[in-house]
Amino acid sequence: MESQSMTAHQDLDAIMRTTTHIPRLLSTEGFTEWKYRIEKYIKMKDFKIWRCILRGPIRITSTLDDGIVIDKQIENYTDDDFERVEEQEKALATLTMSLSPKIAQGFHEYTSKKALWEALIEVYEGNEDMKQSLQDMLRQKFNMFNYVLGETLENQLQRFITLTTEMSSAGVRVTRSEINKKLLNSLPKSWDMNVSVIKKTKDLNRLSLSETMAIIKACDLDDKQREIDHVNSYSTANLGIQNNNTAFSSFTTNPNSQVHIP
């Protein structure tokens, strides 16, 4: 079991990475998350590289006496010229190294970092028809979202966060009220009383998803505490009854003995 948990953690780390490891695009399904993470990663490391990715190819030029602009020979490059070229190469290398070998094979023809970035978006995000189909699919998943039998509250909340994040990335617009009501209505039937109280006492049009989840988790903790208190109270009551029964039994066995009954 521990080995499976370690393997799952390693698989997740291979995708998510850390601040010291570049995020990797391993599959089509992971493109949206990779796109978000690679942008944040590059901006954190060197914002100039991110600007290079958004810009088109650059030319290192010089101007002749007659005003004609020509490409500068490399032997005439200045330190500033070399720095600009190095930024371009770093930008292309960063994007290339963030692709798994299998995916990178399909993009070897792109030698410009901007062209590579745009090609990745076109291939994995698709045209307008594909984007619309994705939006329709995500909206349907949202409408059908519900509690899965045997699922923990934490897992259900995480599934909902993942879905709403995908919807936001795909451009699906849903109001706060719709999101909050969908989450509350999807909770198990045992939550009916808590859900009713939340709906009556909270403004679902104003609450963010994180605030609603915090309220749900607080209710869950309160319910667990009440259950613990109930068990402790029941155990204490049973202990008192047992003590009284023991004392009574001792008294009836030896009527001359002095017994203090609490």
QUIBEL-V57208 format. One record per residue. RES is the residue in one letter. SS is DSSP state (A for helix, B for strand, O for the rest). PSI is psi as a letter, one per 20 degrees, with the letter a starting at -180 (* if undefined). Layout:
BEGIN
RES|SS|PSI ; RES|SS|PSI
END
This chain:
BEGIN
M|O|g ; E|A|h ; S|A|g ; Q|A|g ; S|A|g ; M|A|g ; T|A|g ; A|A|g ; H|A|g ; Q|A|h ; D|A|g ; L|A|g ; D|A|h ; A|A|h ; I|A|g ; M|A|g ; R|O|a ; T|O|a ; T|O|i ; T|O|i ; H|O|p ; I|O|p ; P|O|q ; R|O|p ; L|B|o ; L|O|h ; S|O|r ; T|A|g ; E|A|h ; G|A|j ; F|A|g ; T|A|g ; E|A|g ; W|A|g ; K|A|g ; Y|A|g ; R|A|h ; I|A|h ; E|A|g ; K|A|h ; Y|A|g ; I|A|g ; K|A|h ; M|A|g ; K|A|g ; D|O|o ; F|A|h ; K|A|h ; I|A|h ; W|A|h ; R|A|h ; C|A|h ; I|A|h ; L|A|h ; R|O|q ; G|O|a ; P|O|q ; I|O|q ; R|O|p ; I|O|o ; T|B|r ; S|B|q ; T|B|p ; L|O|r ; D|O|h ; D|O|j ; G|O|i ; I|O|p ; V|B|p ; I|B|q ; D|B|p ; K|O|p ; Q|O|q ; I|A|h ; E|A|i ; N|A|j ; Y|O|q ; T|O|r ; D|A|h ; D|A|h ; D|A|g ; F|A|h ; E|A|h ; R|A|g ; V|A|g ; E|A|h ; E|A|g ; Q|A|g ; E|A|h ; K|A|g ; A|A|g ; L|A|g ; A|A|h ; T|A|g ; L|A|g ; T|A|g ; M|A|i ; S|O|i ; L|B|p ; S|O|q ; P|A|h ; K|A|g ; I|A|h ; A|A|h ; Q|A|h ; G|A|i ; F|A|j ; H|O|h ; E|O|i ; Y|O|o ; T|O|i ; S|O|p ; K|A|h ; K|A|g ; A|A|h ; L|A|g ; W|A|g ; E|A|h ; A|A|g ; L|A|g ; I|A|g ; E|A|g ; V|A|g ; Y|A|h ; E|A|h ; G|O|a ; N|O|a ; E|A|h ; D|A|g ; M|A|g ; K|A|g ; Q|A|h ; S|A|g ; L|A|g ; Q|A|g ; D|A|g ; M|A|g ; L|A|h ; R|A|h ; Q|A|g ; K|A|h ; F|A|g ; N|A|h ; M|A|i ; F|O|p ; N|O|r ; Y|O|p ; V|O|p ; L|O|p ; G|O|i ; E|O|q ; T|O|q ; L|A|g ; E|A|g ; N|A|h ; Q|A|g ; L|A|h ; Q|A|h ; R|A|g ; F|A|g ; I|A|g ; T|A|g ; L|A|g ; T|A|h ; T|A|g ; E|A|g ; M|A|g ; S|A|g ; S|A|h ; A|O|i ; G|O|j ; V|O|p ; R|O|p ; V|O|p ; T|O|r ; R|A|g ; S|A|g ; E|A|g ; I|A|g ; N|A|g ; K|A|g ; K|A|g ; L|A|g ; L|A|g ; N|A|i ; S|A|i ; L|O|q ; P|O|q ; K|A|h ; S|A|i ; W|A|j ; D|A|g ; M|A|g ; N|A|g ; V|A|g ; S|A|g ; V|A|g ; I|A|g ; K|A|h ; K|A|h ; T|A|i ; K|O|q ; D|O|n ; L|O|i ; N|O|h ; R|O|h ; L|O|p ; S|O|r ; L|A|g ; S|A|h ; E|A|g ; T|A|g ; M|A|h ; A|A|h ; I|A|g ; I|A|g ; K|A|h ; A|A|g ; C|A|g ; D|A|g ; L|A|h ; D|A|g ; D|A|g ; K|A|h ; Q|A|g ; R|A|h ; E|A|g ; I|A|g ; D|A|h ; H|A|g ; V|A|g ; N|A|g ; S|A|g ; Y|A|g ; S|A|h ; T|A|g ; A|A|g ; N|A|h ; L|A|h ; G|A|g ; I|A|g ; Q|A|g ; N|A|g ; N|A|g ; N|A|h ; T|A|g ; A|A|g ; F|A|g ; S|A|h ; S|A|h ; F|A|g ; T|A|h ; T|A|h ; N|O|n ; P|O|h ; N|O|i ; S|O|q ; Q|O|o ; V|O|p ; H|O|o ; I|O|o ; P|O|*
END
